[in-house]
């Protein structure tokens, strides 16, 4: 499913709240990391070539930066 969005090898999925089902599913895919916005850091943003962000995660990031 990730290949629908990108062909890049390293993908970071940002979610607003921790999602256990998504985390358990994504851990079986190489070079994919699921991260709640609360755990977002500069290293992960620079390390992963593609960042896929859920809409609620964007709202939470905007709220943290405002």
C-alpha positions as CSV (number, residue, x, y, z in Angstrom):
1,X,0.0,0.0,0.0
2,X,2.9,2.4,0.7
3,X,3.9,2.1,-2.9
4,X,0.7,3.8,-4.0
5,X,2.0,7.0,-2.4
6,X,5.7,6.7,-3.1
7,X,8.6,4.6,-4.6
8,X,11.0,6.0,-2.0
9,X,12.6,3.4,0.3
10,X,12.2,5.1,3.7
11,X,8.7,6.2,4.8
12,X,7.6,7.9,7.9
13,X,3.8,7.7,8.7
14,X,2.7,10.4,11.1
15,X,-0.5,9.9,13.0
16,X,-2.3,12.2,15.5
17,X,-2.8,9.5,18.1
18,X,-1.0,6.2,18.7
19,X,-2.7,3.5,16.6
20,X,-1.8,0.0,17.7
21,X,-3.3,-1.7,14.7
22,X,-1.4,0.5,12.2
23,X,1.8,0.1,14.3
24,X,1.5,-3.7,14.3
25,X,0.8,-3.8,10.6
26,X,3.6,-1.4,9.6
27,X,6.3,-3.0,11.6
28,X,6.4,-5.9,9.1
29,X,7.3,-3.5,6.3
30,X,11.0,-2.7,6.0
31,X,12.0,0.9,6.4
32,X,8.5,2.1,7.4
33,X,8.0,3.8,10.8
34,X,4.7,4.8,12.3
35,X,5.1,7.7,14.7
36,X,2.5,9.8,16.7
37,X,3.0,13.5,16.4
38,X,3.9,13.6,20.1
39,X,7.1,11.6,19.2
40,X,8.0,13.7,16.2
41,X,11.7,14.8,16.1
42,X,14.1,16.3,13.7
43,X,16.1,13.1,13.2
44,X,13.2,11.2,11.9
45,X,12.2,14.1,9.6
46,X,15.7,14.1,8.1
47,X,16.2,10.4,8.1
48,X,13.1,9.3,6.1
49,X,12.9,10.3,2.5
50,X,9.0,10.4,2.5
51,X,6.7,11.6,5.2
52,X,3.0,10.7,4.9
53,X,0.9,12.6,7.4
54,X,-2.6,12.0,8.5
55,X,-4.9,15.0,8.5
56,X,-5.4,14.9,12.2
57,X,-1.6,14.8,12.6
58,X,-1.3,18.0,10.5
59,X,-3.8,19.8,12.8
60,X,-1.8,18.7,15.8
61,X,1.5,19.8,14.4
62,X,0.0,23.2,13.5
63,X,-1.3,23.5,17.0
64,X,2.1,22.7,18.5
65,X,3.8,25.3,16.3
66,X,1.3,28.1,16.8
